[in-house]
Amino acid sequence: MKMKLFAAPYLVWMVVFILVPLIMVAVFAFTTDGGEFTLDNISDVGQYANIFVRSIWLALIATAICLVMAYPISFMLSRMEKHRQGTMLMIVMLPMWMNFLLRTYAWMTLLGNNGIINFLFGLVGLGPFKLINTQGAVVLGMVYNYLPFMILPLYSVMVKIDKSLIEAASDLGCGSVGVLFRVILPLSLPGITSGVTMVFVPAISTFIISRMLGGGSNLLIGDLIEMQFLGNSYNPHLGAAISLVLMVIILVIMTIMNQFSPDDQVLM
Amino acid sequence: MKKLGKIYMGLVLMFLYVPIFVLIVFSFNESKSRSVFSGFTFEWYEKLFRNEIIISSLVNTIIIAVIASIVSTILGTLAAIGIYRMRKVPKAVIMNITNMPVINPEIVTGVSLMLLFVFFAARMNLEFGFVTLVIAHITFDVPYVILNVMPKFGQMNPHLYEAAQDLGCGPFKAFIKVILPEIMPGVVSGFLMAFTYSLDDFVISYFTSGSTSQTLPITIYSMTRRKISPEINALSTIIFVVVVLILVIKNFIESRAAKRGGGKGENA
């Protein structure tokens, strides 16, 4: 019995439902409605340069905040006693199990003009502030939703760092800053690169967070794509072109990221 | 330093949990206000359970998740067995394509499948709805099954299968008796991952659902588009309680298994 043949049903599925759809995106991006070759769709994407810049910028800020917030948390988790680690990790990851629409909705009610934050400000005579429908709210939503995606890969790399390495470094005269930059940081690099990708990719392509927390004025790439396929401005050719550009941007950024990480150990 | 760490950990946990707890508290609020608690009520829960759209989309979500995760577990396990036997180059090509739905932004996967379904809908008798949703869910589930099962082959002794055959097992019996038990933990975790991803998915379902068949996340999304609906708070509370229960039970079972098996569970 040829065991290779076991893969045949999946291979058919893979070609029809993964490969062909992606090829269709590429074909749509370079054709007109009549099926003729064109570069207009791609050049039309240029009109939305400001939205691209905003998406990349907000996603980068959110990723940076996640990294800075998650790094100490992951380190503390990895240094806890074994039996407490499991429980703490579960507590940190638990919110991720709620559907992300509900998590984002939670912030919608908190940040709203009649929301509880402005109510509390009002009690001490401040505000109301415009919290929702701002870029800050969008970044906050990204950080809140994707923080666990940063904590998990960092933790799984840090938990493998041998305690005696840190002790040896400090025995040999390394201060705590030195230990951080010369021992822990280099050893946790693979975790950083995979954490950054796991936060950056969903953050740059989201359309829910920007719509629920950013109002109509903070459109991101995801909103732009959604509008071409399901929204008022139906134009799948332009939508496909935007998707293609988005994929290229992500590919470029991931290639840059992978330069920093050892070749063999790429988590994901 | 230790104390500072604890305070920081507490602050991050607050950041993660306060929004959810606010939702829970206000699910019992008599008025629709998002900031003032005016009195205790179960009204929103009653409304939720009488809301046919929510109940039917919940049932729909579960049916789709069950079908998609079972099919993708079978498809993915067979695929992993076959791919493992392949030579280096075809293996690398297939694994790269398999990784695409995992690495690509969800919106691109959703849009690409939508293009394919639109193409089929125009030429064959395909309607957006239940069938397209199940196909889409299987498509993004299978890679997770394969990625969970494949590493198990690396840990397996490749000669075991041949030894079983030398000792008189037929190929099928050898497969059932030797290979299947070895890869079973990967199959189970792949199935569970596929099931949870299916339950939770919004973006890909959003682009492939049409108007006839809705999943719970899509219904939640349309509820958040309307201004204030405290039923969402009630729904969040129920989902949160269910998630906590499942995780606590899972933790309990795992810690008991670990105690019984000694250090054996450590690597799992």
Interface residues (C-beta under 8 A of the other chain):
Chain A: M1 M3 K4 L5 F6 A7 A8 P9 Y10 L11 W13 M14 V16 F17 I18 L19 V20 P21 L22 M24 V25 F28 M69 P72 I73 M76 G86 T87 M90 I91 V92 L94 P95 W97 M98 N99 F100 L101 L102 R103 T104 Y105 A106 W107 M108 T109 L110 G112 N114 G115 I116 N118 F119 Y144 L147 V201 P202 I204 S205 F207 I208 M212 G222 I225 E226 F229 L230 P236 G239 A240 S243 L246 M247 I250 M254 M268
Chain B: G5 Y8 M9 V12 L13 F15 L16 Y17 P19 I20 V22 L23 F26 S33 R34 S35 V36 L75 G76 L78 A79 I81 G82 I83 R85 M86 I94 I97 T98 N99 M100 P101 V102 I103 N104 P105 E106 I107 V108 T109 V111 S112 L113 M114 L115 L116 V118 F119 I135 I138 T139 V142 I146 P171 F172 T196 D200 F202 V203 Y206 F207 L216 P217 I220 Y221 T224 I232 N233 L235 S236 I239 F240 V243 V244 L247 N251 E254 S255
